[in-house]
Amino acid sequence: MNSRAFACFFSGLSAGIAIALMVAPRSRTEIKEEVQGKLREGKESIEREKDRITAAIDAGKRAYRETA
């Protein structure tokens, strides 16, 4: 990577960071609450999928026992 490309990359990176900070200024508390909410949603989704998979496994076991 030549020095001009390197300078352009960091100029673009700096501009992107500045724009992001101006457009979406949020407090640490807001970010923390959003992250916690997303983690909670993910945990609930995993629990639902776990229950669905467990039910499918149990149904498969029952079907296997019935045919044996």
Backbone hydrogen bonds, N-H to C=O, Kabsch-Sander energy under -0.5 kcal/mol:
donor,donor_aa,acceptor,acceptor_aa,energy
6,F,2,N,-2.2
7,A,3,S,-2.3
8,C,4,R,-2.5
9,F,5,A,-2.5
10,F,6,F,-2.1
11,S,7,A,-2.2
12,G,8,C,-2.5
13,L,9,F,-2.4
14,S,10,F,-2.4
15,A,11,S,-2.4
16,G,12,G,-2.5
17,I,13,L,-2.2
18,A,14,S,-2.4
19,I,15,A,-2.6
20,A,16,G,-2.4
21,L,17,I,-2.2
22,M,18,A,-1.8
23,V,19,I,-2.7
24,A,20,A,-2.2
26,R,24,A,-0.6
31,I,27,S,-2.2
32,K,28,R,-2.7
33,E,29,T,-2.6
34,E,30,E,-2.2
35,V,31,I,-2.6
36,Q,32,K,-2.6
37,G,33,E,-2.3
38,K,34,E,-2.4
39,L,35,V,-2.6
40,R,36,Q,-2.4
41,E,37,G,-2.5
42,G,38,K,-2.5
43,K,39,L,-2.5
44,E,40,R,-2.5
45,S,41,E,-2.3
46,I,42,G,-2.4
47,E,43,K,-2.3
48,R,44,E,-2.3
49,E,45,S,-2.4
50,K,46,I,-2.6
51,D,47,E,-2.4
52,R,48,R,-2.3
53,I,49,E,-2.7
54,T,50,K,-2.7
55,A,51,D,-2.3
56,A,52,R,-1.9
57,I,53,I,-2.5
58,D,54,T,-2.6
59,A,55,A,-2.4
60,G,56,A,-2.2
61,K,57,I,-2.5
62,R,58,D,-2.5
63,A,59,A,-2.4
64,Y,60,G,-2.2
65,R,61,K,-2.5
66,E,62,R,-2.3
67,T,63,A,-1.5
68,A,64,Y,-1.1
